[in-house]
Amino acid sequence: MLEIIQQDFDCSIYQTTKEPNLNCYLISTPETRHICSDPSFIGDHLTHGLTQALSRSLVQLKINNLYPIEQKNTSLLIPTENSFAFPIREALKDAWGWHRYNTFFSAKDLIDAPSRNLIVTEQGTTDQITTPWFESITSSKYDNVQNIYVFCFSSEVYIKTVMDQIEKHNTNSSRATKNISFFVFEGLFSETNDNQSQEVIFSKKDANLAPEYVDNHYFNPVHSITRCPINSLSERIFAPLKYINKQISYWNNVIEMANNGKSYIELSTEKYPFIDASAFGDISLKDEATKIIDKLK
């Protein structure tokens, strides 16, 4: 269930989890809807889109009193090479005029940071958990950090993993309580293994999605049959040629499916069964895949 905080084309906010010290919100913006739908949106264009999405989100979160923090008591943690690394700093400047705060790329560096509030940007899939920042943050060395605000595209299982860790700390520890709020763009996705690349990717099946993102699938027939572009955000910015090759491989596979008799409606229903794929009329799966390949090339 989604509790409406704000519904607006430019920035909608919904709450999915509301517990003492644990909150999760979905945010939908025009830029993130485009990022989650168009596999050809890459490079600097995508970086600029993320900056715009974060800027408008930061403003609206502050207006709705969901982000009541001061610059002098706040640090930024970017624990891995992720798509938010540059946009979050630009957005903090654009939205709030922030320049004087510490940025860290490893949780261990936070030991020397006196900040009470911590902004974290994260990719949010369980396969990327190697030295989790959230496990480090609950050790006694980090008692100074009280409030954690995470911006991410993410899966439901990842959010639950982090929240369970924080809740375990709050329940079993005599130390200071930690509060965590997730601001997740467009939806809490499920995780699945990609048959071609053997990577863990986001799936829209059994996902909890923002209504605006669901509606966005009716704007273009390709949106419901794409290879998930969301978990590849870092590749789309830092290694676009690698990403494009994966996409071309996927769409060539779609053409092979079409040659073997699979229809657009069948593939759309398999990948995203929550919309009426017949609304687009008679769609040639092969033609749509060929258009995307030409665009990517």
Backbone as numpy.savetxt, mean C-alpha at the origin, in Angstrom:
# Nx Ny Nz CAx CAy CAz Cx Cy Cz
-16.03 -4.70 7.68 -16.86 -3.51 7.68 -15.99 -2.25 7.68
-16.46 -1.23 6.98 -15.74 0.03 6.92 -16.56 1.12 7.59
-15.95 1.80 8.55 -16.60 2.95 9.17 -16.14 4.20 8.44
-17.09 4.97 7.94 -16.75 6.16 7.16 -16.25 7.27 8.07
-15.05 7.74 7.80 -14.52 8.93 8.48 -14.73 10.14 7.58
-14.44 9.95 6.30 -14.60 11.03 5.31 -14.73 10.40 3.93
-15.73 10.82 3.17 -15.89 10.36 1.79 -15.77 11.55 0.86
-14.74 11.52 0.04 -14.47 12.61 -0.88 -13.65 12.05 -2.03
-13.93 12.47 -3.26 -13.21 11.93 -4.42 -11.71 12.11 -4.26
-11.28 13.24 -3.71 -9.84 13.53 -3.58 -9.18 12.75 -2.45
-9.93 12.43 -1.40 -9.34 11.69 -0.28 -10.44 11.15 0.62
-10.73 9.87 0.48 -11.68 9.20 1.37 -10.92 8.44 2.45
-11.48 8.43 3.65 -10.84 7.76 4.79 -11.87 6.85 5.45
-11.50 5.59 5.66 -12.37 4.61 6.32 -11.59 3.94 7.44
-12.29 3.59 8.52 -11.63 2.86 9.60 -12.05 1.40 9.55
-11.07 0.49 9.64 -11.35 -0.95 9.62 -11.13 -1.60 10.98
-10.21 -1.06 11.77 -9.91 -1.60 13.10 -9.91 -0.46 14.10
-10.63 -0.67 15.20 -10.69 0.36 16.24 -10.64 -0.34 17.59
-9.45 -0.40 18.14 -9.25 -1.03 19.44 -8.35 -0.12 20.27
-8.34 -0.31 21.58 -7.41 0.48 22.40 -5.98 0.32 21.89
-5.36 1.38 21.49 -3.96 1.42 21.05 -3.73 0.83 19.66
-4.77 0.33 18.97 -4.60 -0.30 17.66 -5.66 0.24 16.70
-5.22 0.89 15.63 -6.17 1.43 14.65 -5.67 1.18 13.23
-6.62 0.94 12.34 -6.27 0.78 10.93 -7.28 1.54 10.09
-6.76 2.32 9.13 -7.59 3.13 8.26 -7.26 2.82 6.80
-8.27 2.85 5.94 -8.06 2.78 4.50 -8.17 4.18 3.93
-7.26 4.54 3.04 -7.28 5.84 2.38 -7.35 5.62 0.87
-8.24 6.36 0.21 -8.35 6.26 -1.25 -8.19 7.64 -1.86
-7.26 7.75 -2.80 -7.03 9.01 -3.52 -7.00 8.71 -5.02
-7.17 9.71 -5.87 -7.09 9.47 -7.32 -5.75 8.87 -7.73
-4.67 9.34 -7.10 -3.33 8.86 -7.49 -3.13 7.39 -7.11
-3.54 7.01 -5.89 -3.32 5.62 -5.48 -4.24 4.66 -6.22
-5.44 5.13 -6.58 -6.31 4.29 -7.41 -5.66 4.03 -8.76
-5.03 5.05 -9.32 -4.33 4.91 -10.61 -3.12 3.97 -10.45
-2.37 4.15 -9.38 -1.19 3.32 -9.12 -1.59 1.85 -9.01
-2.72 1.58 -8.34 -3.15 0.20 -8.10 -3.83 -0.43 -9.31
-4.08 0.36 -10.36 -4.84 -0.15 -11.50 -4.07 -0.19 -12.81
-3.15 0.75 -13.01 -2.48 0.89 -14.31 -1.06 0.35 -14.22
-0.77 -0.81 -14.82 0.56 -1.41 -14.73 1.63 -0.64 -15.49
1.23 0.32 -16.33 2.23 1.08 -17.10 2.62 2.37 -16.39
2.09 2.62 -15.22 2.38 3.83 -14.45 3.65 3.57 -13.63
4.82 4.07 -14.10 6.10 3.70 -13.50 7.04 4.90 -13.38
8.20 4.67 -12.80 9.27 5.66 -12.76 8.91 6.92 -12.00
9.41 8.06 -12.49 9.19 9.34 -11.82 7.72 9.73 -11.77
6.94 9.28 -12.76 5.51 9.58 -12.74 4.86 8.96 -11.50
5.26 7.73 -11.19 4.70 7.05 -10.03 5.16 7.73 -8.73
6.44 8.12 -8.68 6.96 8.83 -7.50 6.17 10.11 -7.26
5.91 10.85 -8.33 5.14 12.09 -8.21 3.72 11.80 -7.74
3.13 10.73 -8.25 1.78 10.35 -7.84 1.70 10.00 -6.36
2.70 9.27 -5.88 2.74 8.93 -4.45 2.89 10.18 -3.59
3.72 11.11 -4.04 3.91 12.36 -3.30 2.59 13.12 -3.18
1.86 13.22 -4.28 0.57 13.91 -4.26 -0.42 13.21 -3.33
-0.46 11.87 -3.41 -1.38 11.10 -2.57 -1.06 11.28 -1.09
0.22 11.21 -0.75 0.62 11.38 0.64 0.34 12.79 1.13
0.60 13.79 0.30 0.38 15.18 0.69 -1.09 15.43 1.03
-1.98 15.04 0.13 -3.40 15.28 0.40 -3.88 14.43 1.58
-3.33 13.24 1.75 -3.72 12.39 2.88 -3.29 12.98 4.21
-2.06 13.49 4.28 -1.56 14.09 5.51 -2.43 15.27 5.95
-2.83 16.09 4.98 -3.68 17.24 5.30 -5.02 16.78 5.88
-5.65 15.81 5.22 -6.97 15.35 5.66 -6.90 14.58 6.98
-5.84 13.83 7.21 -5.69 13.12 8.48 -5.57 14.10 9.64
-4.86 15.19 9.39 -4.72 16.21 10.43 -6.06 16.91 10.69
-6.80 17.22 9.62 -8.11 17.86 9.77 -9.04 16.97 10.60
-8.96 15.65 10.39 -9.82 14.71 11.11 -9.22 14.26 12.44
-8.13 14.90 12.85 -7.49 14.65 14.14 -7.05 13.18 14.30
-6.61 12.58 13.20 -6.12 11.20 13.23 -4.60 11.15 13.29
-3.99 12.32 13.29 -2.53 12.37 13.19 -2.00 13.55 13.99
-2.32 13.62 15.31 -2.00 14.81 16.11 -0.56 14.80 16.63
0.40 15.11 15.78 1.80 15.06 16.19 2.52 16.36 15.86
3.63 16.59 16.55 4.44 17.78 16.33 5.78 17.38 15.74
6.32 18.25 14.91 7.58 17.97 14.23 8.72 17.69 15.20
8.80 18.47 16.28 9.94 18.36 17.20 9.94 17.04 17.97
8.80 16.33 17.99 8.72 15.07 18.72 8.57 13.87 17.79
8.96 14.03 16.52 8.68 13.01 15.51 9.92 12.65 14.70
10.07 11.35 14.43 11.11 10.86 13.52 10.46 10.04 12.41
11.20 9.86 11.33 10.73 9.08 10.18 11.62 7.85 10.03
11.00 6.67 9.90 11.73 5.43 9.68 11.34 4.85 8.33
12.34 4.63 7.47 12.15 3.96 6.18 12.99 2.68 6.23
12.41 1.57 6.73 13.22 0.39 7.07 13.77 -0.39 5.89
13.21 -0.20 4.71 13.72 -0.91 3.53 13.69 0.05 2.35
14.32 -0.35 1.24 14.18 0.43 0.01 12.74 0.27 -0.47
11.93 1.28 -0.24 10.55 1.15 -0.68 10.10 2.39 -1.42
8.93 2.27 -2.02 8.44 3.30 -2.93 8.15 4.63 -2.25
7.99 4.61 -0.93 7.67 5.83 -0.20 8.92 6.62 0.22
10.09 6.12 -0.05 11.32 6.71 0.50 11.45 8.19 0.19
11.26 8.57 -1.06 11.36 9.98 -1.43 10.02 10.72 -1.28
8.91 10.11 -1.70 7.63 10.82 -1.60 7.23 11.25 -0.19
7.52 10.45 0.83 7.07 10.82 2.18 7.74 12.10 2.66
9.01 12.28 2.32 9.71 13.49 2.75 9.17 14.72 1.99
8.93 14.54 0.70 8.35 15.62 -0.08 6.95 15.98 0.43
6.18 14.95 0.78 4.82 15.17 1.25 4.79 15.88 2.60
5.70 15.53 3.50 5.78 16.21 4.80 6.11 17.69 4.62
6.93 17.97 3.62 7.26 19.37 3.32 6.06 20.09 2.70
5.43 19.45 1.72 4.32 20.09 1.01 3.10 20.29 1.90
2.76 19.27 2.70 1.52 19.31 3.48 1.65 20.15 4.75
2.78 20.00 5.45 2.91 20.64 6.76 4.10 21.59 6.86
4.93 21.65 5.81 6.11 22.49 5.87 7.21 21.95 6.76
7.22 20.63 6.95 8.20 20.02 7.85 9.57 19.89 7.17
10.62 20.31 7.87 12.00 20.14 7.41 12.90 19.60 8.53
12.53 19.87 9.77 13.43 19.56 10.89 12.95 18.33 11.66
13.27 17.18 11.11 12.98 15.91 11.78 14.04 14.92 11.33
14.27 13.89 12.12 15.29 12.89 11.79 14.70 11.79 10.92
15.48 11.35 9.95 15.10 10.22 9.10 16.07 9.07 9.32
15.53 7.86 9.54 16.36 6.68 9.78 16.00 5.59 8.78
17.02 4.79 8.43 16.80 3.69 7.50 16.96 2.34 8.19
17.20 2.37 9.49 17.33 1.15 10.29 16.77 1.41 11.67
16.02 0.46 12.20 15.41 0.63 13.52 16.47 0.79 14.61
17.63 0.17 14.42 18.66 0.25 15.47 19.15 1.68 15.69
19.06 2.52 14.66 19.49 3.91 14.80 18.55 4.73 15.67
17.34 4.22 15.89 16.36 4.95 16.68 16.70 4.99 18.16
17.63 4.16 18.60 18.01 4.13 20.01 18.45 5.51 20.47
19.11 6.22 19.59 19.63 7.54 19.95 18.64 8.67 19.65
17.45 8.31 19.19 16.46 9.34 18.83 15.49 9.54 20.00
15.33 10.77 20.46 14.43 11.03 21.58 12.96 11.11 21.19
12.64 10.89 19.93 11.29 11.14 19.43 10.25 10.24 20.09
9.13 10.86 20.43 8.01 10.12 21.00 7.15 9.51 19.90
7.11 10.17 18.74 6.29 9.72 17.62 7.16 9.22 16.48
6.71 8.17 15.83 7.49 7.57 14.74 6.59 7.37 13.53
6.98 7.97 12.40 6.33 7.71 11.12 7.11 6.60 10.43
6.41 5.58 9.94 7.05 4.46 9.25 6.42 4.31 7.87
7.24 4.13 6.85 6.72 3.77 5.53 7.12 2.32 5.26
6.18 1.54 4.74 6.41 0.11 4.63 5.73 -0.44 3.39
6.29 -1.53 2.84 5.67 -2.18 1.69 4.52 -3.08 2.12
4.70 -3.81 3.22 3.56 -4.50 3.81 3.20 -5.86 3.28
4.20 -6.68 2.89 3.93 -8.08 2.58 4.79 -8.95 3.47
4.27 -10.10 3.88 4.97 -10.92 4.86 6.26 -11.52 4.32
6.39 -11.67 3.01 7.62 -12.24 2.47 8.80 -11.29 2.61
8.53 -10.01 2.90 9.61 -9.04 3.04 10.03 -8.84 4.49
9.45 -9.63 5.40 9.83 -9.53 6.80 11.11 -10.32 7.02
12.22 -9.63 7.20 13.49 -10.30 7.49 13.97 -9.91 8.88
14.22 -8.63 9.10 14.52 -8.13 10.44 13.46 -7.09 10.77
12.29 -7.54 11.21 11.13 -6.65 11.31 11.37 -5.48 12.26
11.09 -4.30 11.78 11.23 -3.11 12.61 10.29 -3.16 13.80
9.13 -3.80 13.60 8.14 -3.79 14.68 8.53 -4.70 15.84
9.37 -5.70 15.59 9.88 -6.51 16.70 10.94 -5.74 17.47
11.79 -5.02 16.72 12.81 -4.21 17.38 12.19 -3.13 18.25
11.12 -2.54 17.74 10.54 -1.38 18.38 9.90 -1.72 19.72
9.62 -3.00 19.98 9.01 -3.38 21.25 10.05 -3.81 22.29
11.32 -3.72 21.96 12.35 -4.03 22.96 12.54 -2.84 23.89
13.18 -3.08 25.00 13.31 -2.04 26.04 14.13 -0.85 25.56
14.93 -1.03 24.53 15.76 0.06 24.02 14.92 1.18 23.38
13.68 0.86 23.05 12.86 1.81 22.30 11.66 2.30 23.10
11.79 2.36 24.42 10.67 2.80 25.24 10.29 4.26 24.98
11.21 5.02 24.39 10.90 6.43 24.08 9.82 6.55 23.01
9.72 5.55 22.11 8.72 5.59 21.04 7.37 5.13 21.59
6.40 6.03 21.56 5.07 5.72 22.10 4.00 5.58 21.02
4.09 6.40 19.98 3.07 6.42 18.94 3.70 6.12 17.58
3.15 5.12 16.88 3.70 4.69 15.59 2.62 4.87 14.53
2.98 5.56 13.43 2.05 5.82 12.34 2.65 5.23 11.06
1.98 4.22 10.51 2.53 3.48 9.37 1.74 3.80 8.10
2.44 4.23 7.05 1.83 4.47 5.74 2.27 3.34 4.80
1.31 2.70 4.14 1.70 1.55 3.32 0.59 1.15 2.35
0.98 0.37 1.35 0.08 -0.54 0.66 0.31 -1.87 1.35
-0.75 -2.63 1.63 -0.47 -3.79 2.49 -1.50 -4.89 2.35
-1.13 -6.02 2.93 -2.03 -7.17 3.00 -2.61 -7.26 4.42
-3.75 -7.92 4.51 -4.41 -8.06 5.81 -3.55 -8.86 6.78
-2.87 -9.89 6.27 -2.07 -10.73 7.16 -0.87 -9.97 7.71
-0.31 -9.05 6.92 0.81 -8.27 7.40 0.37 -7.33 8.52
-0.76 -6.64 8.31 -1.28 -5.74 9.34 -1.53 -6.51 10.63
-2.11 -7.70 10.51 -2.40 -8.51 11.70 -1.11 -8.92 12.40
-0.07 -9.25 11.62 1.20 -9.65 12.20 1.79 -8.54 13.06
1.78 -7.33 12.53 2.34 -6.19 13.27 1.47 -5.87 14.48
0.17 -5.85 14.30 -0.72 -5.52 15.41 -0.62 -6.54 16.54
-0.49 -7.81 16.17 -0.33 -8.85 17.20 0.93 -8.62 18.02
2.01 -8.20 17.35 3.26 -7.94 18.04 3.11 -6.77 19.02
2.47 -5.71 18.58 2.26 -4.55 19.44 1.33 -4.90 20.60
0.27 -5.65 20.32 -0.67 -6.04 21.37 0.00 -6.93 22.40
0.85 -7.83 21.93 1.59 -8.70 22.84 2.47 -7.88 23.77
3.12 -6.87 23.21 3.94 -5.98 24.04 3.10 -5.27 25.08
1.96 -4.71 24.65 1.12 -3.94 25.57 0.51 -4.80 26.66
0.24 -6.08 26.34 -0.41 -6.98 27.31 0.58 -7.53 28.33
1.77 -7.87 27.84 2.72 -8.59 28.69 3.81 -7.72 29.29
3.84 -6.45 28.93 4.95 -5.61 29.35 4.52 -4.62 30.42
5.41 -4.39 31.36 5.19 -3.35 32.37 5.70 -2.01 31.88
6.27 -2.00 30.68 6.82 -0.77 30.12 5.72 0.05 29.46
6.10 1.18 28.89 5.14 2.12 28.32 4.31 1.47 27.20
3.03 1.78 27.19 2.13 1.30 26.14 2.48 1.94 24.81
2.41 1.15 23.75 2.65 1.68 22.41 1.33 1.71 21.64
1.12 2.81 20.93 -0.06 2.97 20.09 0.36 2.91 18.64
-0.39 2.17 17.83 -0.05 2.07 16.41 -1.27 2.33 15.55
-1.08 3.15 14.52 -2.13 3.43 13.55 -1.59 3.15 12.15
-2.34 2.34 11.41 -1.99 2.07 10.01 -2.85 2.93 9.09
-2.21 3.53 8.09 -2.90 4.26 7.04 -2.58 3.54 5.73
-3.52 2.71 5.29 -3.30 1.79 4.18 -4.05 2.30 2.95
-3.35 2.36 1.83 -3.96 2.88 0.61 -4.76 1.82 -0.14
-6.01 2.13 -0.38 -6.95 1.43 -1.27 -7.50 0.10 -0.74
-6.79 -0.63 0.08 -7.39 -1.87 0.58 -6.43 -2.74 1.36
-7.02 -3.65 2.13 -6.25 -4.70 2.79 -6.36 -5.93 1.90
-5.29 -6.21 1.18 -5.31 -7.26 0.18 -4.99 -8.61 0.82
-5.26 -9.67 0.09 -4.81 -10.99 0.50 -3.50 -11.28 -0.24
-2.77 -12.28 0.24 -1.49 -12.63 -0.39 -1.61 -13.97 -1.10
-0.95 -14.07 -2.26 -0.96 -15.31 -3.02 0.38 -15.47 -3.71
0.69 -16.66 -4.16 1.93 -16.91 -4.91 1.66 -16.77 -6.40
2.51 -16.00 -7.07 2.39 -15.84 -8.51 3.00 -17.07 -9.19
2.22 -17.73 -10.03 2.67 -18.98 -10.66 3.86 -18.77 -11.59
3.94 -17.59 -12.21 5.03 -17.35 -13.15 6.34 -16.98 -12.45
6.27 -16.00 -11.56 7.49 -15.49 -10.94 7.82 -16.14 -9.60
6.84 -16.89 -9.04 7.00 -17.51 -7.71 7.16 -16.47 -6.60
6.72 -15.25 -6.85 6.76 -14.20 -5.84 5.43 -14.16 -5.08
5.48 -13.62 -3.88 4.25 -13.34 -3.15 3.69 -12.02 -3.70
2.45 -12.05 -4.16 1.83 -10.83 -4.70 0.48 -10.61 -4.01
-0.02 -9.39 -4.14 -1.33 -9.06 -3.58 -2.43 -9.61 -4.49
-3.51 -10.03 -3.86 -4.69 -10.50 -4.59 -5.91 -9.72 -4.13
-6.84 -9.46 -5.06 -8.07 -8.76 -4.70 -9.15 -9.71 -4.23
-8.92 -11.02 -4.36 -9.87 -11.99 -3.84 -9.85 -11.94 -2.31
-11.03 -11.93 -1.71 -11.16 -11.90 -0.24 -10.48 -10.68 0.38
-10.36 -9.60 -0.39 -9.72 -8.38 0.11 -10.79 -7.42 0.64
-10.35 -6.53 1.52 -11.22 -5.49 2.07 -10.82 -4.18 1.38
-11.63 -3.73 0.41 -11.23 -2.65 -0.48 -12.06 -1.40 -0.27
-11.43 -0.25 -0.50 -12.15 1.02 -0.46 -13.18 1.05 -1.59
-14.39 1.56 -1.34 -15.42 1.59 -2.38 -14.98 2.32 -3.65
-14.20 3.39 -3.49 -13.74 4.14 -4.67 -12.83 3.29 -5.55
-12.05 2.43 -4.91 -11.16 1.55 -5.68 -11.97 0.48 -6.41
-13.00 -0.03 -5.77 -13.89 -0.99 -6.42 -14.52 -0.35 -7.65
-15.07 0.85 -7.48 -15.71 1.55 -8.60 -14.72 1.82 -9.73
-13.46 2.02 -9.39 -12.43 2.33 -10.40 -12.27 1.22 -11.42
-12.66 0.00 -11.06 -12.53 -1.13 -11.98 -13.51 -1.04 -13.14
-14.51 -0.18 -13.05 -15.46 -0.01 -14.14 -15.00 1.06 -15.13
-13.87 1.72 -14.86 -13.40 2.76 -15.76 -12.60 2.20 -16.94
-12.06 1.00 -16.75 -11.22 0.40 -17.79 -11.27 -1.12 -17.62
-11.57 -1.88 -18.68 -11.70 -3.34 -18.55 -10.41 -4.03 -18.13
-9.26 -3.37 -18.32 -7.97 -4.00 -17.98 -7.75 -4.06 -16.47
-8.38 -3.15 -15.73 -8.11 -3.04 -14.30 -8.38 -4.33 -13.53
-9.35 -5.10 -13.98 -9.70 -6.31 -13.22 -8.87 -7.53 -13.60
-8.05 -7.43 -14.64 -7.29 -8.61 -15.09 -5.78 -8.41 -15.03
-5.33 -7.29 -14.43 -3.89 -7.04 -14.38 -3.17 -8.01 -13.45
-1.88 -8.21 -13.73 -1.00 -8.84 -12.74 -0.79 -7.79 -11.66
-0.99 -8.17 -10.42 -0.98 -7.19 -9.34 0.20 -6.23 -9.45
-0.07 -4.93 -9.66 1.03 -3.97 -9.77 1.45 -3.39 -8.44
0.75 -3.74 -7.36 0.93 -3.03 -6.10 2.19 -3.47 -5.35
2.39 -4.78 -5.25 3.54 -5.25 -4.47 4.86 -5.01 -5.20
4.79 -4.56 -6.47 5.99 -4.28 -7.25 6.33 -2.80 -7.28
5.81 -2.03 -6.33 6.00 -0.58 -6.38 7.47 -0.17 -6.39
8.28 -0.81 -5.55 9.70 -0.46 -5.52 10.37 -0.74 -6.86
10.03 -1.87 -7.46 10.56 -2.20 -8.79 10.11 -1.17 -9.82
8.87 -0.74 -9.71 8.32 0.21 -10.68 9.06 1.55 -10.64
9.63 1.87 -9.48 10.37 3.12 -9.34 11.86 2.93 -9.57
12.44 1.90 -8.94 13.90 1.76 -8.95 14.42 0.79 -10.01
13.59 -0.13 -10.48 14.03 -1.11 -11.49 12.92 -1.30 -12.53
12.54 -0.22 -13.24 11.40 -0.30 -14.15 11.57 -1.31 -15.29
12.79 -1.49 -15.78 12.98 -2.43 -16.88 12.70 -3.87 -16.42
13.13 -4.19 -15.22 12.84 -5.52 -14.65 11.33 -5.70 -14.49
10.69 -4.67 -13.99 9.24 -4.73 -13.79 8.51 -4.89 -15.12
8.91 -4.11 -16.13 8.26 -4.17 -17.44 8.39 -5.56 -18.04
9.56 -6.19 -17.92 9.75 -7.54 -18.45 8.80 -8.54 -17.79
8.58 -8.39 -16.47 7.63 -9.27 -15.77 6.21 -9.05 -16.28
5.87 -7.78 -16.49 4.54 -7.47 -16.98 4.32 -8.02 -18.40
5.32 -7.85 -19.25 5.20 -8.35 -20.63 5.04 -9.86 -20.63
5.79 -10.53 -19.75 5.66 -11.99 -19.62 4.25 -12.38 -19.20
3.69 -11.61 -18.25 2.33 -11.90 -17.79 1.33 -11.72 -18.92
1.42 -10.61 -19.66 0.43 -10.33 -20.69 0.59 -11.27 -21.89
1.81 -11.74 -22.16 1.99 -12.78 -23.17 1.29 -14.07 -22.75
1.34 -14.34 -21.45 0.65 -15.51 -20.91 -0.87 -15.36 -21.05
-1.36 -14.13 -20.88 -2.79 -13.86 -21.07 -3.19 -14.09 -22.53
-2.32 -13.67 -23.46 -2.59 -13.92 -24.89 -2.66 -15.43 -25.16
-1.76 -16.18 -24.53 -1.78 -17.64 -24.69 -3.09 -18.22 -24.14
-3.55 -17.70 -22.99 -4.84 -18.13 -22.45 -5.96 -17.87 -23.44
-5.93 -16.67 -24.03 -6.97 -16.30 -25.00 -6.94 -17.22 -26.21
-5.76 -17.55 -26.68 -5.63 -18.46 -27.83 -6.15 -19.86 -27.50
-6.11 -20.19 -26.20 -6.61 -21.50 -25.77 -8.09 -21.46 -25.38
-8.74 -20.32 -25.65 -10.20 -20.26 -25.48 -10.71 -19.51 -24.27
-9.82 -18.98 -23.41 -10.30 -18.26 -22.22 -10.85 -16.91 -22.64
-11.98 -16.53 -22.05 -12.61 -15.25 -22.37 -12.23 -14.19 -21.35
-12.51 -12.95 -21.71 -12.25 -11.84 -20.79 -13.07 -12.00 -19.51
-14.33 -12.35 -19.64 -15.20 -12.49 -18.46 -14.69 -13.59 -17.54
-14.22 -14.69 -18.11 -13.71 -15.80 -17.29 -12.49 -15.36 -16.49
-11.54 -14.67 -17.14 -10.33 -14.25 -16.44 -10.65 -13.18 -15.40
-11.52 -12.25 -15.74 -11.91 -11.20 -14.80 -12.57 -11.80 -13.57
-13.43 -12.79 -13.77 -14.12 -13.44 -12.65 -13.15 -14.19 -11.77
-12.13 -14.80 -12.38 -11.12 -15.52 -11.60 -10.31 -14.56 -10.71
-9.90 -13.45 -11.30 -8.99 -12.55 -10.60 -9.72 -11.55 -9.69
-10.92 -11.15 -10.11 -11.63 -10.13 -9.34 -13.13 -10.35 -9.52
-13.73 -11.23 -8.72 -15.12 -11.64 -8.92 -16.17 -10.67 -8.40
-15.76 -9.49 -7.90 -16.70 -8.60 -7.24 -17.33 -7.57 -8.18
-16.93 -7.55 -9.44 -17.59 -6.65 -10.39 -18.27 -7.47 -11.48
-19.16 -6.83 -12.19 -19.86 -7.48 -13.30 -19.06 -7.23 -14.58
-18.23 -8.20 -14.94 -17.35 -8.03 -16.10 -18.13 -7.89 -17.40
-19.37 -8.36 -17.43 -20.17 -8.25 -18.65 -20.59 -6.81 -18.93
-20.38 -5.90 -17.97 -20.76 -4.50 -18.16 -19.97 -3.85 -19.30
-18.81 -4.42 -19.64 -17.98 -3.85 -20.69 -18.38 -4.32 -22.09
-19.33 -5.25 -22.15 -19.74 -5.76 -23.45 -18.77 -6.84 -23.95
-18.67 -6.94 -25.24 -17.85 -7.99 -25.87 -16.39 -7.52 -25.92
-15.58 -7.98 -24.98 -14.17 -7.58 -24.88 -13.29 -8.72 -25.37
-12.35 -8.39 -26.25 -11.38 -9.38 -26.72 -10.20 -9.41 -25.76
-10.03 -10.52 -25.07 -8.94 -10.66 -24.11 -7.59 -10.49 -24.81
-7.47 -11.06 -25.97 -6.21 -10.98 -26.71 -5.90 -9.54 -27.12
-6.91 -8.82 -27.57 -6.70 -7.44 -28.01 -6.28 -6.55 -26.83
-6.92 -6.74 -25.68 -6.59 -5.92 -24.51 -5.16 -6.19 -24.06
-4.76 -7.46 -24.03 -3.39 -7.82 -23.62 -2.37 -7.26 -24.60
-2.68 -7.30 -25.89 -1.75 -6.78 -26.90 -1.58 -5.27 -26.75
-2.67 -4.56 -26.45 -2.59 -3.10 -26.24 -1.66 -2.77 -25.08
-1.80 -3.53 -23.99 -0.97 -3.28 -22.80 0.50 -3.54 -23.11
0.80 -4.61 -23.82 2.18 -4.92 -24.18 2.77 -3.80 -25.02
2.01 -3.31 -26.00 2.48 -2.20 -26.84 2.75 -0.97 -25.99
1.88 -0.70 -25.01 2.05 0.47 -24.15 3.30 0.33 -23.27
3.50 -0.88 -22.75 4.67 -1.12 -21.90 5.96 -1.00 -22.70
5.95 -1.50 -23.91 7.16 -1.41 -24.73 7.47 0.02 -25.15
